[in-house]
Amino acid sequence: MSSSRTVTGAAELQRLLRTLEPRVGKRVIRQSLREGAKMVQAEAKRQAPVLEDTRTLGSQSQGRVPGTLRRGIVVRSMKSNKPSKGRFRIGVMMAKREKLDIDGGSKWFYPAIVHAGHSTARARPFMRNAVDSLRRSVDARIERRLRVGILS
């Protein structure tokens, strides 16, 4: 899942960012985006379903621990593979299989099945709902953090 954000009407912010030393400008942008991503992460964790008592589910819950899905929602910073979109990106995503205790040989990725659903289980799109519910407030927080970072 990916959601791109473009700050419109931010010509002043762009102009001011260009006046900063490149290293400082990158840090200000990264910190601002990370703050917005942390908001989405907190909301996604709040909305993520938690496995009920595993004793009542029998073999289908074998090896799963309640709360693993929620704990696996992380914020990651990475280099962008599309330089036209920026040099780096920050995203809210699920941790790797090892952290979620998912068998490496399994062809199923439990968080994707929960989020998108399948033939015997309804979809519970906790990540998409978190992004959609906070879209405006995240944009405002990022813009506010950019202003503070640039002007300080």
Backbone as a chain_set.jsonl record, in Angstrom:
{"seq": "MSSSRTVTGAAELQRLLRTLEPRVGKRVIRQSLREGAKMVQAEAKRQAPVLEDTRTLGSQSQGRVPGTLRRGIVVRSMKSNKPSKGRFRIGVMMAKREKLDIDGGSKWFYPAIVHAGHSTARARPFMRNAVDSLRRSVDARIERRLRVGILS", "coords": {"N": [[0.844, -1.163, 0.0], [0.56, 2.162, -0.862], [0.797, 5.647, -0.506], [0.957, 8.719, -1.877], [1.969, 12.032, -1.149], [1.516, 15.35, -2.002], [2.455, 18.543, -1.396], [0.625, 21.266, -1.969], [0.646, 24.676, -3.06], [2.85, 25.437, -1.693], [4.984, 27.019, -2.387], [6.481, 28.964, -1.129], [7.597, 27.526, 1.024], [9.191, 25.722, -0.425], [10.968, 27.477, -1.643], [12.261, 28.563, 0.596], [13.395, 26.218, 1.624], [15.337, 25.694, -0.29], [17.196, 27.611, 0.326], [18.478, 26.664, 2.504], [21.268, 24.758, 3.783], [22.053, 21.836, 1.914], [22.217, 19.366, 3.386], [20.995, 20.016, 5.809], [18.459, 20.751, 4.901], [17.519, 18.271, 3.902], [17.376, 16.853, 6.301], [15.389, 18.292, 7.673], [13.164, 17.841, 6.021], [12.977, 15.024, 6.148], [12.513, 14.619, 8.919], [10.054, 15.911, 9.181], [8.347, 14.404, 7.503], [8.561, 11.959, 8.791], [7.347, 12.496, 11.224], [4.682, 12.861, 10.415], [4.234, 10.271, 9.423], [4.408, 8.794, 11.77], [2.05, 9.515, 13.028], [0.159, 8.243, 11.402], [0.978, 5.615, 11.793], [0.383, 5.234, 14.536], [-2.428, 5.421, 14.478], [-3.051, 3.287, 12.746], [-2.151, 1.142, 14.289], [-3.951, 1.355, 16.363], [-6.312, 0.673, 15.054], [-5.819, -1.88, 14.112], [-6.745, -5.287, 13.967], [-6.853, -7.553, 16.732], [-5.818, -10.768, 17.529], [-8.07, -13.002, 19.003], [-8.556, -15.086, 21.881], [-6.39, -17.703, 21.507], [-6.783, -20.353, 22.118], [-9.391, -21.091, 21.514], [-9.489, -21.115, 18.783], [-8.193, -23.258, 17.65], [-6.294, -25.247, 15.345], [-5.868, -23.336, 13.331], [-4.787, -21.083, 14.486], [-2.349, -21.757, 15.297], [0.812, -21.179, 16.614], [0.567, -18.423, 16.397], [0.604, -15.255, 18.0], [-1.347, -13.205, 20.092], [-1.653, -9.768, 19.212], [0.591, -9.526, 17.615], [0.31, -8.642, 14.973], [-0.373, -5.952, 15.347], [1.925, -4.991, 16.693], [3.697, -5.238, 14.631], [3.499, -3.097, 12.87], [5.295, -0.66, 11.373], [7.439, 2.263, 10.935], [9.308, 3.176, 8.188], [12.25, 4.393, 6.636], [13.569, 4.947, 3.467], [15.68, 4.75, 0.519], [14.6, 6.293, -2.45], [13.338, 4.727, -5.359], [12.626, 6.115, -7.498], [13.896, 8.814, -8.648], [12.692, 11.158, -9.603], [10.584, 11.552, -7.923], [11.699, 12.267, -5.556], [14.497, 11.938, -3.281], [14.406, 10.19, -1.15], [12.099, 8.202, 0.763], [9.449, 7.863, 3.108], [7.615, 5.538, 4.875], [4.687, 3.865, 6.202], [4.467, 0.631, 7.172], [4.199, -2.986, 7.15], [6.18, -5.037, 9.269], [8.999, -7.182, 8.5], [8.731, -10.702, 7.623], [10.164, -12.281, 9.519], [10.146, -10.802, 11.919], [7.484, -10.865, 12.486], [7.121, -13.464, 13.08], [6.466, -15.272, 11.006], [6.483, -18.096, 9.007], [9.159, -18.521, 6.809], [8.956, -20.094, 4.533], [6.337, -20.081, 3.862], [3.683, -19.271, 1.611], [1.826, -17.404, 2.128], [1.094, -14.192, 3.461], [0.307, -13.125, 6.407], [-0.55, -10.456, 7.421], [-1.378, -9.202, 5.011], [-3.478, -10.824, 4.205], [-5.308, -10.388, 6.266], [-5.754, -7.643, 5.936], [-6.687, -7.373, 3.224], [-8.486, -9.455, 2.985], [-10.015, -12.671, 2.121], [-11.33, -15.621, 0.518], [-12.691, -16.861, 2.654], [-12.725, -15.059, 4.713], [-13.582, -11.822, 5.782], [-12.464, -8.607, 4.563], [-10.353, -6.463, 6.451], [-9.429, -3.547, 6.372], [-7.278, -2.002, 7.934], [-4.933, -0.429, 7.651], [-5.363, 1.191, 5.336], [-7.678, 2.529, 6.194], [-6.619, 3.993, 8.32], [-4.869, 5.777, 7.015], [-6.701, 7.165, 5.382], [-8.409, 8.345, 7.291], [-6.805, 10.207, 8.547], [-5.756, 11.951, 6.699], [-5.933, 14.839, 6.137], [-5.1, 15.993, 8.589], [-2.534, 14.935, 8.854], [-1.228, 16.074, 6.652], [-1.349, 18.771, 7.441], [0.188, 18.673, 9.792], [2.7, 17.908, 8.786], [3.298, 20.113, 7.148], [3.344, 22.161, 9.097], [5.494, 21.269, 10.674], [7.55, 21.421, 8.799], [7.671, 24.196, 8.412], [8.484, 25.035, 10.988], [10.97, 23.733, 11.159], [12.378, 24.909, 9.036], [12.397, 27.637, 9.637], [13.718, 27.769, 12.04]], "CA": [[0.0, 0.0, 0.0], [1.359, 3.37, -0.961], [0.019, 6.869, -0.604], [1.856, 9.845, -2.117], [1.455, 13.32, -0.715], [2.111, 16.509, -2.632], [2.026, 19.76, -0.71], [0.358, 22.294, -2.973], [0.669, 26.016, -2.503], [3.974, 25.514, -0.777], [6.111, 27.63, -3.103], [7.306, 29.662, -0.137], [8.374, 26.508, 1.727], [10.209, 25.213, -1.351], [11.981, 28.528, -1.808], [13.029, 28.618, 1.839], [14.19, 24.988, 1.724], [16.496, 25.826, -1.184], [18.186, 28.5, 0.928], [19.18, 25.913, 3.554], [22.324, 23.839, 3.365], [21.372, 20.605, 1.479], [22.14, 18.372, 4.45], [20.001, 20.501, 6.775], [17.17, 20.658, 4.224], [17.115, 16.859, 3.888], [17.008, 16.474, 7.664], [14.102, 18.932, 7.983], [12.131, 17.118, 5.271], [12.867, 13.659, 6.698], [11.869, 14.69, 10.236], [8.655, 16.293, 8.985], [7.632, 13.245, 6.968], [8.539, 10.928, 9.82], [6.328, 12.874, 12.206], [3.396, 12.521, 9.81], [4.124, 8.808, 9.351], [4.17, 8.301, 13.128], [0.624, 9.697, 13.286], [-0.539, 7.167, 10.688], [1.339, 4.373, 12.475], [-0.384, 5.14, 15.783], [-3.827, 5.149, 14.135], [-3.118, 1.93, 12.197], [-2.03, 0.23, 15.43], [-5.204, 1.425, 17.102], [-7.36, 0.008, 14.285], [-5.444, -3.25, 13.739], [-7.432, -6.311, 14.749], [-6.005, -8.365, 17.599], [-6.271, -12.152, 17.625], [-8.687, -13.342, 20.282], [-7.994, -16.23, 22.586], [-5.94, -18.708, 20.532], [-7.237, -21.699, 22.497], [-10.689, -21.386, 20.908], [-9.381, -21.154, 17.331], [-7.648, -24.539, 17.223], [-5.077, -25.332, 14.528], [-5.652, -22.167, 12.478], [-4.035, -20.056, 15.205], [-1.121, -22.385, 15.791], [2.031, -20.387, 16.507], [0.314, -16.983, 16.36], [0.51, -14.633, 19.318], [-2.18, -12.009, 20.031], [-0.967, -8.477, 19.185], [1.748, -9.532, 16.711], [-0.016, -7.789, 13.833], [-0.305, -4.566, 15.819], [3.323, -4.662, 16.961], [4.46, -5.286, 13.384], [3.316, -1.891, 12.057], [6.511, 0.128, 11.585], [7.758, 3.377, 10.043], [10.598, 2.921, 7.549], [12.813, 5.383, 5.724], [14.358, 4.235, 2.461], [16.002, 5.491, -0.688], [13.564, 6.195, -3.467], [13.763, 4.156, -6.628], [12.18, 7.066, -8.52], [14.476, 10.115, -8.298], [11.793, 12.263, -9.935], [9.669, 11.711, -6.792], [12.474, 12.62, -4.376], [15.645, 11.065, -3.039], [14.077, 9.182, -0.147], [10.681, 8.158, 1.113], [9.153, 7.34, 4.436], [6.33, 4.87, 4.791], [4.184, 3.032, 7.284], [4.299, -0.683, 6.56], [4.33, -4.14, 8.03], [7.544, -5.535, 9.46], [9.34, -8.368, 7.723], [8.194, -11.981, 8.098], [10.869, -12.785, 10.695], [9.686, -10.087, 13.111], [6.104, -11.279, 12.735], [7.149, -14.915, 13.316], [5.807, -15.974, 9.903], [7.376, -19.06, 8.378], [9.734, -18.031, 5.557], [8.542, -20.939, 3.413], [4.902, -19.905, 3.617], [3.368, -18.366, 0.507], [0.853, -16.446, 2.63], [1.568, -13.146, 4.358], [-0.857, -12.927, 7.262], [-1.099, -9.09, 7.43], [-2.069, -8.915, 3.737], [-4.746, -11.566, 4.211], [-6.206, -9.674, 7.179], [-6.08, -6.338, 5.349], [-7.441, -7.496, 1.97], [-9.481, -10.507, 3.075], [-9.922, -13.771, 1.159], [-12.62, -16.282, 0.282], [-13.388, -17.252, 3.883], [-12.626, -14.012, 5.743], [-13.824, -10.471, 5.26], [-11.333, -7.675, 4.621], [-10.314, -5.497, 7.555], [-8.368, -2.645, 5.877], [-6.875, -1.092, 9.007], [-3.913, 0.522, 7.18], [-6.028, 2.144, 4.448], [-8.568, 3.356, 7.012], [-5.785, 4.926, 9.094], [-4.412, 6.83, 6.089], [-7.855, 7.971, 4.96], [-8.988, 9.121, 8.389], [-5.888, 11.247, 9.015], [-5.135, 12.614, 5.547], [-5.794, 16.301, 6.287], [-4.315, 16.35, 9.766], [-1.131, 14.595, 8.579], [-0.714, 17.131, 5.774], [-1.163, 19.986, 8.241], [1.308, 18.446, 10.711], [3.943, 17.937, 8.0], [3.545, 21.502, 6.757], [3.716, 22.902, 10.31], [6.839, 20.829, 11.062], [8.467, 21.997, 7.81], [7.83, 25.617, 8.729], [9.279, 25.147, 12.208], [12.321, 23.298, 10.841], [13.021, 25.868, 8.12], [12.549, 28.948, 10.247], [14.509, 27.727, 13.284]], "C": [[0.891, 1.228, 0.0], [0.426, 4.567, -1.108], [0.983, 8.029, -0.75], [1.189, 11.132, -1.673], [2.215, 14.417, -1.422], [1.57, 17.737, -1.922], [1.849, 20.828, -1.773], [0.329, 23.66, -2.298], [1.825, 26.219, -1.545], [5.203, 26.112, -1.459], [7.055, 28.339, -2.138], [8.185, 28.664, 0.621], [9.493, 25.963, 0.839], [11.339, 26.223, -1.52], [12.876, 28.605, -0.573], [13.901, 27.373, 2.03], [15.452, 25.079, 0.873], [17.583, 26.734, -0.601], [18.991, 27.794, 2.029], [20.314, 25.092, 2.942], [21.648, 22.501, 3.016], [21.195, 19.558, 2.576], [21.068, 18.753, 5.472], [18.599, 20.388, 6.175], [16.641, 19.233, 4.198], [16.651, 16.42, 5.268], [15.631, 17.04, 8.036], [12.968, 18.184, 7.281], [11.907, 15.738, 5.876], [12.151, 13.677, 8.051], [10.382, 15.03, 10.109], [7.827, 15.116, 8.493], [7.514, 12.14, 8.013], [7.481, 11.23, 10.874], [4.923, 12.559, 11.69], [3.178, 11.018, 9.757], [3.845, 8.213, 10.726], [2.693, 8.456, 13.518], [-0.173, 8.554, 12.656], [-0.257, 5.831, 11.371], [0.501, 4.189, 13.743], [-1.847, 4.803, 15.501], [-3.991, 3.738, 13.574], [-3.009, 0.896, 13.322], [-3.323, 0.207, 16.24], [-6.296, 0.623, 16.392], [-7.051, -1.454, 13.943], [-6.191, -4.265, 14.608], [-6.432, -7.13, 15.566], [-6.637, -9.748, 17.707], [-6.866, -12.401, 19.005], [-7.968, -14.532, 20.894], [-7.654, -17.351, 21.602], [-6.409, -20.113, 20.88], [-8.539, -22.069, 21.811], [-10.604, -21.528, 19.395], [-8.762, -22.437, 16.795], [-6.416, -24.404, 16.353], [-4.826, -24.092, 13.676], [-4.871, -21.055, 13.172], [-2.689, -20.566, 15.69], [0.093, -21.497, 15.543], [1.805, -18.88, 16.474], [0.112, -16.452, 17.768], [-0.367, -13.385, 19.193], [-1.343, -10.734, 20.075], [0.218, -8.412, 18.244], [1.51, -8.609, 15.517], [0.137, -6.319, 14.202], [1.142, -4.133, 16.06], [4.161, -4.601, 15.683], [4.31, -4.066, 12.495], [4.466, -0.939, 12.374], [6.605, 1.285, 10.594], [9.154, 3.116, 9.502], [10.97, 4.089, 6.64], [13.7, 4.634, 4.745], [14.692, 5.139, 1.287], [14.905, 5.266, -1.713], [14.128, 5.565, -4.73], [13.292, 5.013, -7.803], [12.707, 8.45, -8.156], [13.57, 11.307, -8.623], [10.802, 12.536, -8.8], [10.384, 12.112, -5.514], [13.575, 11.612, -4.147], [15.362, 9.974, -2.023], [12.581, 9.219, 0.086], [10.531, 7.536, 2.483], [7.764, 6.734, 4.362], [5.974, 4.113, 6.055], [3.869, 1.689, 6.648], [4.394, -1.778, 7.608], [5.789, -4.563, 8.103], [7.768, -6.78, 8.612], [8.806, -9.631, 8.398], [8.835, -12.455, 9.394], [10.361, -12.115, 11.977], [8.26, -10.493, 13.488], [5.992, -12.772, 13.031], [6.337, -15.681, 12.274], [6.844, -16.863, 9.245], [7.846, -18.526, 7.025], [9.31, -18.823, 4.345], [7.073, -20.777, 3.054], [4.668, -18.954, 2.459], [2.362, -17.295, 0.928], [1.525, -15.441, 3.556], [0.361, -12.697, 5.171], [-1.4, -11.494, 7.276], [-1.857, -8.738, 6.142], [-3.421, -9.614, 3.684], [-5.759, -10.86, 5.109], [-6.679, -8.378, 6.533], [-6.998, -6.471, 4.135], [-8.557, -8.533, 2.031], [-9.206, -11.624, 2.071], [-11.267, -14.481, 1.136], [-13.377, -16.627, 1.562], [-13.312, -16.199, 4.99], [-12.824, -12.643, 5.106], [-12.578, -9.601, 5.419], [-11.478, -6.759, 5.828], [-9.179, -4.519, 7.255], [-7.927, -1.58, 6.883], [-5.843, -0.068, 8.547], [-4.556, 1.596, 6.302], [-6.927, 3.067, 5.246], [-7.782, 4.381, 7.828], [-5.321, 6.082, 8.228], [-5.57, 7.751, 5.731], [-8.395, 8.856, 6.076], [-8.101, 10.292, 8.821], [-5.299, 12.117, 7.908], [-4.908, 14.112, 5.771], [-4.922, 16.687, 7.481], [-2.837, 16.004, 9.587], [-0.506, 15.657, 7.688], [-0.425, 18.404, 6.556], [0.031, 19.853, 9.186], [2.643, 18.516, 9.971], [4.286, 19.371, 7.615], [4.003, 22.335, 7.955], [5.145, 22.549, 10.734], [7.884, 21.351, 10.083], [8.73, 23.456, 8.129], [8.727, 25.814, 9.948], [10.737, 24.81, 11.904], [13.067, 24.304, 9.972], [13.334, 27.173, 8.839], [13.381, 28.929, 11.533], [16.002, 27.663, 12.983]], "O": [[1.852, 1.318, 0.764], [-0.611, 4.483, -1.766], [1.757, 8.301, 0.167], [-0.024, 11.292, -1.811], [3.446, 14.407, -1.436], [0.358, 17.941, -1.858], [2.818, 21.246, -2.407], [0.025, 23.775, -1.111], [1.771, 27.09, -0.677], [6.333, 25.747, -1.138], [8.274, 28.314, -2.312], [9.37, 28.915, 0.838], [10.616, 25.765, 1.304], [12.516, 25.861, -1.537], [14.098, 28.7, -0.686], [15.017, 27.467, 2.541], [16.512, 24.596, 1.271], [18.748, 26.641, -0.987], [20.052, 28.269, 2.432], [20.311, 24.781, 1.751], [20.756, 22.066, 3.745], [20.138, 18.935, 2.678], [20.322, 17.894, 5.942], [17.66, 19.977, 6.857], [15.456, 19.003, 4.442], [15.657, 15.704, 5.399], [14.811, 16.348, 8.64], [11.927, 17.924, 7.886], [10.765, 15.331, 6.092], [11.28, 12.844, 8.302], [9.554, 14.497, 10.847], [6.735, 14.86, 9.002], [6.486, 11.469, 8.104], [6.801, 10.326, 11.358], [4.079, 12.055, 12.431], [2.074, 10.537, 10.013], [3.116, 7.227, 10.834], [2.151, 7.628, 14.249], [-1.058, 7.975, 13.286], [-1.159, 5.006, 11.512], [-0.027, 3.105, 13.988], [-2.441, 3.989, 16.207], [-4.968, 3.061, 13.891], [-3.708, -0.117, 13.3], [-3.733, -0.841, 16.74], [-7.111, -0.03, 17.043], [-7.947, -2.186, 13.523], [-6.26, -4.12, 15.828], [-5.304, -7.364, 15.132], [-7.837, -9.88, 17.947], [-6.271, -12.069, 20.029], [-6.888, -14.918, 20.447], [-8.544, -17.885, 20.94], [-6.428, -20.983, 20.009], [-8.777, -23.248, 21.547], [-11.55, -22.014, 18.774], [-8.805, -22.677, 15.588], [-5.579, -23.535, 16.597], [-3.677, -23.818, 13.328], [-4.344, -20.168, 12.501], [-1.977, -19.87, 16.414], [0.369, -21.111, 14.408], [2.774, -18.122, 16.519], [-0.479, -17.117, 18.618], [-0.158, -12.583, 18.283], [-0.423, -10.627, 20.886], [0.807, -7.343, 18.082], [2.411, -7.88, 15.102], [0.714, -5.538, 13.445], [1.534, -3.032, 15.675], [5.221, -3.976, 15.666], [4.947, -4.006, 11.444], [4.596, -0.468, 13.504], [5.943, 1.288, 9.556], [10.082, 2.864, 10.27], [10.123, 4.683, 5.974], [14.493, 3.782, 5.146], [14.056, 6.174, 1.09], [14.353, 4.171, -1.82], [15.262, 5.842, -5.12], [13.532, 4.674, -8.961], [12.04, 9.19, -7.433], [13.672, 12.352, -7.981], [10.239, 13.628, -8.722], [9.737, 12.283, -4.481], [13.58, 10.543, -4.757], [16.019, 8.933, -2.039], [11.889, 10.144, -0.339], [11.387, 6.781, 2.944], [6.839, 7.356, 3.841], [6.835, 3.768, 6.864], [3.094, 1.616, 5.695], [4.636, -1.522, 8.788], [6.533, -4.459, 7.128], [6.821, -7.353, 8.073], [8.476, -9.628, 9.583], [8.146, -12.97, 10.275], [10.17, -12.779, 12.995], [7.884, -10.467, 14.66], [4.888, -13.288, 13.211], [5.612, -16.618, 12.607], [7.959, -16.423, 8.961], [7.03, -18.127, 6.193], [9.3, -18.292, 3.234], [6.626, -21.297, 2.032], [5.364, -17.947, 2.327], [2.08, -16.377, 0.158], [2.41, -15.792, 4.336], [-0.501, -11.974, 4.672], [-2.612, -11.316, 7.152], [-2.872, -8.045, 6.194], [-4.395, -9.058, 3.175], [-6.932, -10.747, 4.755], [-7.866, -8.054, 6.576], [-7.989, -5.748, 4.033], [-9.479, -8.496, 1.216], [-8.278, -11.532, 1.268], [-12.243, -13.973, 1.688], [-14.607, -16.679, 1.543], [-13.795, -16.437, 6.097], [-12.298, -12.355, 4.031], [-11.749, -9.836, 6.298], [-12.58, -6.337, 6.18], [-8.09, -4.642, 7.816], [-8.184, -0.392, 6.688], [-5.875, 1.071, 9.014], [-4.316, 2.786, 6.508], [-6.94, 4.274, 5.002], [-8.234, 5.513, 8.004], [-5.37, 7.237, 8.651], [-5.434, 8.974, 5.773], [-8.796, 9.994, 5.829], [-8.595, 11.261, 9.397], [-4.424, 12.941, 8.174], [-3.787, 14.594, 5.604], [-4.102, 17.601, 7.388], [-1.974, 16.705, 10.115], [0.618, 16.094, 7.935], [0.611, 19.04, 6.363], [0.796, 20.801, 9.364], [3.602, 19.108, 10.466], [5.435, 19.794, 7.744], [4.941, 23.124, 7.841], [5.917, 23.432, 11.111], [8.995, 21.689, 10.494], [9.876, 23.904, 8.119], [9.621, 26.659, 9.939], [11.642, 25.521, 12.341], [14.264, 24.521, 10.161], [14.411, 27.743, 8.666], [13.712, 29.992, 12.059], [16.817, 27.622, 13.905]]}, "num_chains": 1, "name": "protein.A"}
